[in-house]
Amino acid sequence: MERNEQPHEEAEETLDQINKKTGRNMPQAIATGAALVILIVACLLLSVDLFVLLVVVFMILALWELRVDFATVGLHLPVFMLWLCSSFTLIATYYSPYHLITMSLSIIVSIILVAIAASAKISVGNRLSLAVAGKLSNTDAIARLESSFNHEGGEQHHSRLSHVAVSVLTVLYIPLLASCVIISLTFNGHPIAHAIMLVFLPALSDTGGLFAGAWLGKHKLSPRISPKKSVEGLVGSMLFAMAGAFAVFACTYDASKWATRWWVPIVAGILIGAVGTFGDLCASMLKRDIGIKDMGHLLKGHGGVMDRVDSILMSAPFTCALLWITGL
């Protein structure tokens, strides 16, 4: 009996060490990741329109998470106006025959409307207060202490310009970058391949960085912003993204494309690995500045939606531009 228990205890100890080093519950993270992959692939196989709708849903959830996160430090996001403008931007960008023009005009109008709504600072109901209370109750005290918003005077008040500034930043961060994912579906006749490139390769890059950092990570990439990020993890991110890009290209393009564009998967892997890691660091810096650990708790083992899509959003314009410039 003792012999049977010993391997089990060793396995649990190893798993605990991995969870501690990665900062995640790995079994939960793997299960949630698999469920997300199945959901996204099902939408792509059934209809690209369903995938567009899924992007809109994830964006709505991400905007709610950001609203709660900023509210913990007294900053107001006009979430209803953001939902309305952002949904219209993504849907209009996809269905309009003039995709880029529609996106640009929609973002400009969104910035104006969101700025006006942010300056009004109108809140309805107590759901936000309850969400903020729940967020603060689950927040590490040390993280709050190290936040740049830490103060001794009780509730912190901000000028209207501060509310407008974070609201405009949110428009540029979520709907603008998400529009690049949508635009990639509209050119060169390979929407599924493009969607996989923009959504799954950053996720694959994150996975590569996670495993490479957990087993090989010795040289810290940015210990002040994200102590668990390592140079080895960055290299692993690039290599995994590169391998994924080669697989997508092999399944999508014929020999004539490969003959002249064999270098594109290499560039794509380096871009996605580097920019995706930069996106993770930006999100980590924002969380550290606000004084929270995760953007949300919607995805078991992953934190919030924003914790999963930050690298996707940041790398989307670069990958989209690469595919368009190279005619792929």
C-alpha positions in Angstrom: 0.0 0.0 0.0 2.8 2.4 0.9 4.5 1.6 -2.5 1.3 2.7 -4.3 1.0 5.9 -2.3 4.6 7.0 -2.8 4.4 7.6 -6.6 1.1 9.4 -6.1 2.6 11.7 -3.5 5.6 12.3 -5.7 3.4 13.2 -8.7 1.4 15.6 -6.5 4.6 17.2 -5.3 5.9 17.6 -8.8 2.6 19.1 -9.9 2.6 21.5 -7.0 6.1 22.7 -8.0 5.0 23.2 -11.6 1.9 25.1 -10.5 4.1 27.3 -8.3 6.6 28.0 -11.0 4.1 28.8 -13.7 1.7 30.6 -11.4 -1.3 28.6 -12.6 -3.3 25.5 -11.8 -2.1 23.5 -14.7 -4.8 20.8 -14.8 -7.5 23.5 -14.8 -5.5 25.6 -17.3 -5.2 22.6 -19.7 -8.9 21.7 -19.4 -10.0 25.3 -19.9 -7.6 25.7 -22.9 -9.0 22.5 -24.5 -12.6 23.7 -24.1 -11.7 27.0 -25.7 -10.0 25.3 -28.6 -13.0 23.1 -29.2 -15.4 26.1 -29.1 -13.3 28.2 -31.5 -12.7 25.4 -34.0 -16.4 24.5 -33.9 -17.4 28.1 -34.7 -14.8 28.3 -37.6 -16.0 25.0 -39.1 -19.7 25.8 -38.8 -19.5 29.4 -40.1 -17.0 32.3 -40.1 -19.9 34.5 -39.0 -20.2 32.5 -35.8 -16.5 33.1 -35.2 -17.1 36.9 -35.6 -19.9 36.6 -33.1 -17.6 34.8 -30.7 -15.0 37.5 -31.0 -17.7 40.1 -30.1 -18.8 38.0 -27.1 -15.2 37.7 -25.8 -14.7 41.4 -26.3 -17.8 42.2 -24.3 -16.6 40.0 -21.4 -13.1 41.6 -21.6 -14.6 45.2 -21.5 -16.6 44.2 -18.3 -13.4 42.9 -16.7 -11.6 46.1 -17.5 -14.4 48.1 -16.1 -14.3 46.3 -12.8 -10.4 46.4 -12.7 -10.3 50.2 -13.2 -13.2 50.7 -10.8 -11.1 49.2 -8.0 -8.9 52.4 -8.2 -11.8 54.8 -8.8 -11.6 55.0 -12.6 -14.9 54.9 -14.5 -15.4 53.2 -17.9 -18.7 53.8 -19.7 -19.2 50.1 -20.3 -22.6 50.3 -22.1 -21.3 52.8 -24.6 -18.2 50.7 -25.0 -20.2 47.6 -25.6 -22.4 49.3 -28.2 -19.6 51.0 -30.1 -17.2 48.1 -30.0 -19.9 45.6 -31.2 -20.9 47.9 -34.0 -17.2 48.4 -35.0 -16.4 44.7 -35.3 -19.7 43.7 -37.0 -19.6 46.6 -39.4 -15.9 46.0 -40.2 -16.7 42.4 -41.2 -19.8 43.0 -43.3 -19.0 46.3 -44.9 -17.4 46.0 -48.4 -14.9 48.8 -47.3 -13.5 47.0 -44.3 -10.5 49.3 -43.5 -12.4 52.5 -44.0 -15.4 51.3 -42.0 -13.1 50.2 -39.1 -11.3 53.6 -39.1 -14.5 55.6 -39.1 -16.1 53.4 -36.5 -13.1 53.8 -34.1 -13.0 57.6 -34.6 -16.8 57.8 -33.8 -16.3 55.4 -30.9 -13.6 57.5 -29.3 -15.8 60.6 -29.5 -18.9 58.9 -28.1 -17.0 57.0 -25.4 -15.2 60.2 -24.3 -18.5 62.0 -23.9 -20.0 59.1 -22.0 -16.9 58.9 -19.7 -17.1 62.6 -18.9 -20.7 62.1 -17.8 -19.7 59.3 -15.4 -23.1 57.7 -15.1 -23.5 54.3 -13.3 -26.7 52.3 -13.1 -27.4 49.7 -10.4 -25.1 48.1 -7.8 -23.7 45.3 -9.9 -20.4 47.1 -10.4 -20.1 47.8 -6.6 -20.6 44.1 -5.9 -18.1 43.1 -8.5 -15.5 45.6 -7.2 -16.0 44.3 -3.6 -15.5 40.7 -4.8 -12.4 41.7 -6.7 -10.9 43.5 -3.7 -11.7 40.6 -1.4 -9.7 38.3 -3.7 -6.8 40.6 -4.2 -3.5 40.1 -2.5 -2.8 42.8 0.1 0.8 43.2 -1.0 -0.2 43.8 -4.6 -2.5 46.6 -3.4 0.2 48.0 -1.3 2.6 48.2 -4.2 0.0 49.7 -6.5 0.8 53.3 -7.7 -2.8 54.1 -6.7 -2.1 53.2 -3.0 -2.9 56.1 -0.7 -4.0 56.8 2.8 -6.9 59.1 2.2 -9.6 56.6 1.7 -11.5 56.6 -1.6 -9.4 58.2 -4.4 -11.0 60.7 -6.7 -9.9 61.4 -10.3 -10.5 64.3 -12.7 -12.9 63.8 -15.6 -9.9 63.9 -17.9 -8.6 60.7 -16.2 -11.8 58.9 -16.8 -11.8 60.0 -20.5 -8.2 59.0 -20.9 -8.6 55.4 -19.6 -11.8 55.0 -21.7 -10.1 56.1 -24.9 -7.2 53.8 -24.1 -9.7 51.0 -23.8 -11.1 51.8 -27.2 -7.6 51.6 -28.7 -6.7 48.5 -26.8 -9.7 46.2 -27.3 -12.0 47.1 -30.3 -9.2 48.6 -32.4 -6.9 45.6 -32.0 -9.8 43.1 -32.2 -10.8 44.7 -35.5 -7.4 43.5 -36.9 -8.6 39.9 -36.2 -11.8 40.6 -38.1 -10.1 42.3 -41.0 -7.8 39.2 -41.5 -10.9 37.2 -42.3 -11.8 39.4 -45.3 -8.8 39.2 -47.7 -7.1 36.5 -49.9 -9.7 33.9 -49.4 -8.3 32.0 -46.4 -10.4 33.2 -43.4 -10.0 29.9 -41.4 -6.2 29.8 -41.8 -6.0 33.5 -40.9 -8.2 33.1 -37.8 -6.0 30.2 -36.7 -2.9 32.3 -37.3 -4.2 35.2 -35.3 -5.9 33.3 -32.4 -4.2 30.0 -32.0 -0.5 30.9 -32.7 -0.4 33.5 -29.8 -2.0 30.9 -27.6 0.5 28.3 -28.8 3.3 30.8 -28.2 2.1 31.3 -24.6 2.1 27.6 -24.1 5.7 27.3 -25.5 6.8 30.1 -23.2 5.1 28.6 -20.2 6.7 25.2 -20.6 10.1 26.5 -21.7 10.1 28.9 -18.8 8.9 26.3 -16.3 11.6 23.7 -17.2 14.5 25.8 -18.5 13.9 29.4 -17.3 16.9 30.8 -15.5 17.4 34.3 -16.9 14.7 36.7 -15.9 13.3 38.8 -18.8 11.7 41.5 -16.7 11.7 40.6 -13.0 10.1 43.9 -11.9 7.1 43.6 -14.2 6.6 39.8 -14.4 9.0 37.7 -12.3 8.0 34.5 -14.0 8.9 35.6 -17.5 12.3 34.4 -18.7 14.5 34.7 -21.7 14.2 30.9 -22.2 10.5 31.3 -22.1 10.6 34.0 -24.8 12.7 31.7 -27.1 10.2 28.9 -26.4 7.4 31.2 -27.4 9.0 32.0 -30.7 9.8 28.4 -31.5 6.3 27.1 -30.7 4.7 29.9 -32.7 7.1 29.2 -35.6 6.3 25.5 -35.6 2.6 26.3 -35.5 3.0 28.8 -38.4 4.8 26.1 -40.5 1.9 23.7 -39.8 -0.8 26.2 -40.8 1.1 27.1 -44.0 1.7 23.4 -44.9 -2.1 22.8 -44.7 -3.1 25.9 -46.5 -0.8 27.0 -49.3 0.5 25.2 -52.4 4.1 24.7 -53.5 4.1 27.9 -55.6 3.5 29.9 -52.4 6.1 28.0 -50.5 8.7 28.6 -53.2 8.7 32.4 -52.7 7.3 32.8 -49.2 9.1 30.0 -47.2 10.4 32.6 -44.8 7.0 34.0 -43.7 6.4 31.3 -41.0 9.8 32.2 -39.5 9.0 35.9 -39.4 5.5 35.1 -38.1 6.9 33.0 -35.3 9.4 35.6 -34.2 6.8 38.4 -34.4 4.1 36.6 -32.5 6.5 35.3 -29.9 8.1 38.7 -29.3 5.0 40.9 -29.6 2.8 38.4 -27.7 5.3 38.4 -24.8 5.3 42.2 -24.9 1.5 42.2 -24.7 1.7 39.9 -21.7 4.2 42.3 -20.0 2.0 45.3 -20.8 -1.0 43.5 -19.2 1.2 42.5 -16.2 2.4 46.1 -15.8 -1.2 47.4 -15.9 -2.2 44.8 -13.2 0.7 45.6 -11.1 0.0 49.4 -11.4 -3.6 48.9 -10.4 -2.7 46.3 -7.7 -4.5 43.2 -8.9 -3.3 39.7 -9.7 -5.7 38.7 -12.5 -8.0 40.7 -14.7 -10.9 38.4 -13.9 -11.9 34.9 -12.8 -14.0 33.7 -15.7 -11.6 31.1 -17.1 -10.4 28.5 -14.6 -6.7 28.2 -14.5 -6.2 31.2 -16.7 -7.7 34.1 -14.7 -9.9 36.4 -16.8 -10.6 36.8 -20.5 -8.1 39.7 -20.7 -5.4 37.4 -19.3 -5.9 35.1 -22.3 -6.4 37.6 -25.1 -3.8 40.2 -24.3 -1.1 38.6 -26.4 -3.7 37.8 -29.2 -4.7 41.5 -29.3 -1.2 42.9 -29.3 0.1 40.6 -32.1 -3.1 40.8 -34.2 -2.1 44.0 -36.2 1.4 42.7 -36.9 0.2 39.2 -38.1 -2.6 40.7 -40.1 -0.2 43.2 -41.8 2.3 40.4 -42.6 -0.4 38.2 -44.2 -1.7 41.1 -46.3 1.7 42.4 -47.4 2.8 38.9 -48.5 -0.4 38.2 -50.3 -1.3 35.2 -48.1 
